[in-house]
């Protein structure tokens, strides 16, 4: 009985001797959500109102260039693409304006980009 008891404690100690503080990380499960890296509102500098249409916003990161899409009152782009962007906003009757660098990074889980919201004010020419 004494040998059985010693064997039981030896097995128990061995089983509990594992390092519970090991850097075992659970796998990250990313959502299927699509996240834009850039969200740009273009406003009239004189009135501070959103310029409703006819504005072109181009994002450039090195050799990558994208014309942002206009959704509702916001230009969006750089979908799930981190980078250092220079933005150029143009509209007939206004002075072209450049902004940047705008840095888009991935979230801590490396699943999606973190959206950077930018306002560009255009002055009438």
Order of alpha helices (4+ residues) and beta strands (2+ residues): alpha-beta-beta-beta-beta-beta-beta-beta-beta
